[in-house]
Amino acid sequence: MSQLNVGNIAIRILLGIALVSLAAFGMIGAWGYLGVVLILTGAVALCPLYTLLGWRTTLR
């Protein structure tokens, strides 16, 4: 099983939702749909980029 490496899950998910919402309403460009990545990585508490870089934002 993979080691969880993402802390502040609620903040990550809320930021993702905000970005996707802003993109959906045309307030920012299509790059806002990258918020989906934040939502998904927050939902599973695992970020593949953090794994590659050896980073962890959890206290465990």
TAFEN-V551158 format. One record per residue. RES is the residue in one small letter. NEAR is the number of other C-alpha atoms within 12 Angstrom. D_CENTER is the distance of its C-alpha to the mean C-alpha in Angstrom with 1 decimal. Layout:
# TAFEN-V551158
res=RES near=NEAR d_center=D_CENTER
res=RES near=NEAR d_center=D_CENTER
This chain:
# TAFEN-V551158
res=m near=4 d_center=20.1
res=s near=11 d_center=17.1
res=q near=19 d_center=16.4
res=l near=25 d_center=13.3
res=n near=26 d_center=11.7
res=v near=32 d_center=8.7
res=g near=24 d_center=10.3
res=n near=22 d_center=9.8
res=i near=24 d_center=8.0
res=a near=19 d_center=9.6
res=i near=19 d_center=8.7
res=r near=27 d_center=4.9
res=i near=26 d_center=6.1
res=l near=22 d_center=8.9
res=l near=25 d_center=7.7
res=g near=27 d_center=6.1
res=i near=25 d_center=9.5
res=a near=23 d_center=11.4
res=l near=27 d_center=10.6
res=v near=26 d_center=11.5
res=s near=22 d_center=14.5
res=l near=20 d_center=15.7
res=a near=20 d_center=15.7
res=a near=19 d_center=17.5
res=f near=14 d_center=20.1
res=g near=14 d_center=20.7
res=m near=15 d_center=20.0
res=i near=17 d_center=17.9
res=g near=16 d_center=18.0
res=a near=17 d_center=16.5
res=w near=18 d_center=13.8
res=g near=23 d_center=12.1
res=y near=25 d_center=11.4
res=l near=24 d_center=8.7
res=g near=28 d_center=6.7
res=v near=25 d_center=7.2
res=v near=26 d_center=5.1
res=l near=32 d_center=1.8
res=i near=28 d_center=4.9
res=l near=24 d_center=6.2
res=t near=30 d_center=4.7
res=g near=28 d_center=5.0
res=a near=23 d_center=8.2
res=v near=21 d_center=9.6
res=a near=28 d_center=8.7
res=l near=29 d_center=9.0
res=c near=29 d_center=7.7
res=p near=22 d_center=10.7
res=l near=15 d_center=10.7
res=y near=19 d_center=11.1
res=t near=18 d_center=13.7
res=l near=11 d_center=15.6
res=l near=10 d_center=15.7
res=g near=14 d_center=16.7
res=w near=18 d_center=14.3
res=r near=21 d_center=13.5
res=t near=20 d_center=12.3
res=t near=16 d_center=14.0
res=l near=11 d_center=17.6
res=r near=9 d_center=18.8
